[in-house]
Each structure stands twice: as C-alpha cells, then as structure tokens.
Amino acid sequence: HILVETTLGDIKLELEGKLAPITVGHFLKRVDSGFYDGLIFHRVIPGFMVQGGGYTPGLELKEDDATIANESGNGMSNVRGTIAMARTNDPHSANTQFFINVADNARLNPGNNSWGYAVFGYVIEGMEVVDKIAAVQTGPQGKLRSDVPVVPVVIKKMSRVTYD
C-alpha cells in the first residue's frame, strides 16, 4: 500500500501490479526515491479529478524524460476512487503525474481507435480527503490553466506502508 500524506489529510492507495506492472514499477521507483515529497496537486477539477506529482509549490515542473508505455487496456476503468497516470496527447508519454478520479470518467478509458489513461490502483482509505482536495478554490497560477488550487495542496510525503 501507499500512504499519501497531504496538507489536507491522508490517502491510502492499493496498487495493481498484476494488471499494470510497468506503471506500478515506475510509480514505486518514484515513491521510494522521495520524488513526490513536497510536490503539489496542481490541477483540480471538481466532479472530474485531482492531478498531482509534477510541480513544486512554486509551480516549477519537476519531471524528467522517463516516460512509460501506456497500459490503459488492462481492464481497469477510470471510475471514482481510481488512480491513473496523466499524459499528453502522446499515449506513451506518462511520466510522474497521476490523477485520482472523483467521478466515473468512462471517456478516459480506451476506445475503438483511441488510447485511454492507464488506471493502476485504487483509493482504499481517505476518499473524503480526495473530495476535500477537489473542493478547494482554484484559479490561474503562473503559466498553468485556471484549475490550480489558490492555496497549494502539498504532498508532504508518499511512502510504502504495510498493514497486518
């Protein structure tokens, strides 16, 4: 399990390594290195999703060039409470940014002629924290669009945890 400690509370994730092995391996490498610690949720859209894992509170992009193959055809859907990788229009451009769905977002799943967004886990505790993040006031900040939290929502620490 992954514990995501944020300035608005804790979120616990369960990752699906069997269904999304490339994505989960890539994400865990980042978690273990402390990459996500101190980054923010920089894109928050109520009724849709909350996105983080790429920017500092000063809106500096922290990503590198390590992109991964798209695993969106793995059978998992972008439904409320799932975590998926963010990407550009290039289907194989997922890097460090992820999002948590706050609604059922079927349009993000793969279609007949389109790649989807790869789901690789679930929120198992703390969905109320995700909803709290989704409800914060947003506005344009720096060079980012209008959906940046006015008061930064910081990922204080992300770590692997085990439960008995």
C-alpha positions as CSV (number, residue, x, y, z in Angstrom):
1,H,0.0,0.0,0.0
2,I,1.0,3.6,-0.5
3,L,0.4,6.3,2.1
4,V,0.0,9.8,0.6
5,E,0.3,12.4,3.3
6,T,-1.2,15.7,2.1
7,T,-1.8,19.1,3.8
8,L,-5.5,18.2,3.8
9,G,-5.2,14.7,5.2
10,D,-4.0,11.2,4.3
11,I,-4.9,9.0,1.4
12,K,-4.1,5.3,1.2
13,L,-3.7,3.6,-2.2
14,E,-3.6,0.0,-3.3
15,L,-1.7,-0.6,-6.5
16,E,-2.5,-3.2,-9.1
17,G,0.9,-4.6,-10.1
18,K,-0.5,-7.6,-11.9
19,L,-2.7,-5.5,-14.2
20,A,-0.3,-2.5,-14.7
21,P,3.2,-3.8,-14.0
22,I,5.1,-1.2,-16.0
23,T,3.1,1.7,-14.4
24,V,3.2,0.4,-10.9
25,G,7.0,-0.3,-11.1
26,H,7.6,3.2,-12.5
27,F,5.4,4.8,-9.8
28,L,7.0,2.8,-6.9
29,K,10.5,3.8,-8.1
30,R,9.4,7.4,-7.7
31,V,7.7,6.8,-4.3
32,D,10.8,5.0,-3.0
33,S,13.2,7.8,-4.1
34,G,11.1,10.5,-2.4
35,F,10.4,12.2,-5.7
36,Y,6.8,13.1,-4.8
37,D,7.6,14.5,-1.4
38,G,6.9,18.3,-1.4
39,L,5.1,18.3,-4.8
40,I,1.5,19.6,-5.2
41,F,-1.9,18.8,-6.7
42,H,-1.7,21.4,-9.5
43,R,-4.8,20.6,-11.4
44,V,-8.1,20.3,-9.6
45,I,-11.4,19.9,-11.4
46,P,-14.5,19.3,-9.2
47,G,-16.7,16.4,-10.5
48,F,-13.8,15.1,-12.6
49,M,-10.4,14.5,-11.0
50,V,-7.4,15.9,-8.9
51,Q,-4.0,15.7,-10.6
52,G,-0.5,16.0,-9.0
53,G,3.0,14.7,-9.0
54,G,4.7,17.0,-11.4
55,Y,5.0,20.5,-9.9
56,T,6.6,22.2,-6.8
57,P,4.5,24.7,-4.8
58,G,6.3,27.4,-6.8
59,L,4.9,25.8,-10.0
60,E,8.3,24.6,-11.2
61,L,8.0,21.4,-13.3
62,K,10.0,18.6,-11.7
63,E,9.5,15.8,-14.3
64,D,12.3,14.1,-16.1
65,D,12.3,12.3,-19.5
66,A,11.4,8.8,-18.2
67,T,8.1,8.1,-20.0
68,I,6.5,4.7,-20.0
69,A,4.3,2.6,-22.3
70,N,0.5,3.1,-21.9
71,E,-1.2,0.2,-20.1
72,S,-4.8,1.5,-20.4
73,G,-6.0,-1.7,-22.0
74,N,-5.5,-3.6,-18.7
75,G,-9.2,-4.0,-17.9
76,M,-9.4,-1.4,-15.2
77,S,-11.7,1.6,-15.7
78,N,-11.4,5.3,-14.8
79,V,-14.1,5.1,-12.1
80,R,-14.4,7.2,-8.9
81,G,-11.6,6.3,-6.5
82,T,-9.1,5.0,-9.0
83,I,-5.6,6.4,-9.6
84,A,-4.4,6.7,-13.2
85,M,-1.4,8.2,-15.0
86,A,-1.7,11.6,-16.6
87,R,-0.1,12.1,-20.0
88,T,0.0,14.4,-23.0
89,N,-1.8,13.6,-26.4
90,D,1.0,11.1,-27.0
91,P,-0.4,7.9,-25.5
92,H,3.0,6.8,-24.3
93,S,4.0,10.0,-22.5
94,A,3.1,9.2,-18.9
95,N,5.9,10.3,-16.6
96,T,5.4,11.3,-13.0
97,Q,2.0,13.0,-12.9
98,F,-1.0,11.0,-11.8
99,F,-4.7,11.7,-11.1
100,I,-7.4,10.4,-8.8
101,N,-10.8,10.2,-10.4
102,V,-13.5,11.8,-8.2
103,A,-16.2,10.7,-10.7
104,D,-16.8,7.8,-13.1
105,N,-14.9,9.1,-16.2
106,A,-15.6,6.5,-18.8
107,R,-14.4,8.8,-21.6
108,L,-10.8,8.3,-20.2
109,N,-10.9,4.6,-20.9
110,P,-9.5,3.2,-24.2
111,G,-11.9,3.3,-27.1
112,N,-12.0,1.6,-30.5
113,N,-9.4,3.8,-32.0
114,S,-8.0,5.6,-29.0
115,W,-5.7,5.0,-26.1
116,G,-7.1,5.7,-22.6
117,Y,-5.5,6.8,-19.4
118,A,-3.9,3.9,-17.5
119,V,-5.5,3.1,-14.2
120,F,-3.1,1.4,-11.8
121,G,-4.7,1.4,-8.4
122,Y,-7.5,2.4,-6.0
123,V,-8.0,4.7,-3.1
124,I,-8.7,2.3,-0.2
125,E,-8.9,4.9,2.5
126,G,-9.2,8.7,2.5
127,M,-11.6,9.3,-0.4
128,E,-13.1,12.1,1.7
129,V,-9.6,13.8,1.6
130,V,-9.7,13.5,-2.2
131,D,-13.1,15.1,-2.2
132,K,-11.8,17.8,0.0
133,I,-8.9,18.5,-2.5
134,A,-11.5,18.5,-5.3
135,A,-13.5,21.2,-3.5
136,V,-10.6,23.7,-2.9
137,Q,-10.8,27.2,-4.6
138,T,-8.8,27.2,-7.9
139,G,-7.7,29.9,-10.3
140,P,-5.0,30.6,-12.9
141,Q,-1.5,30.5,-11.4
142,G,1.8,31.2,-13.2
143,K,1.7,29.6,-16.7
144,L,-0.9,26.9,-15.7
145,R,-4.6,27.0,-16.6
146,S,-7.4,28.1,-14.4
147,D,-7.7,25.0,-12.2
148,V,-4.7,25.4,-9.9
149,P,-5.5,25.5,-6.1
150,V,-5.2,29.0,-4.8
151,V,-3.7,27.6,-1.6
152,P,-1.3,24.8,-2.6
153,V,-2.3,21.3,-1.6
154,V,1.0,19.7,-0.9
155,I,2.0,16.0,-0.9
156,K,4.1,16.1,2.3
157,K,5.3,12.5,1.9
158,M,4.5,9.5,-0.1
159,S,5.7,6.1,1.2
160,R,5.1,2.4,1.1
161,V,3.3,1.0,4.2
162,T,2.3,-2.5,5.3
163,Y,-0.7,-3.5,7.3
164,D,-1.0,-6.6,9.4
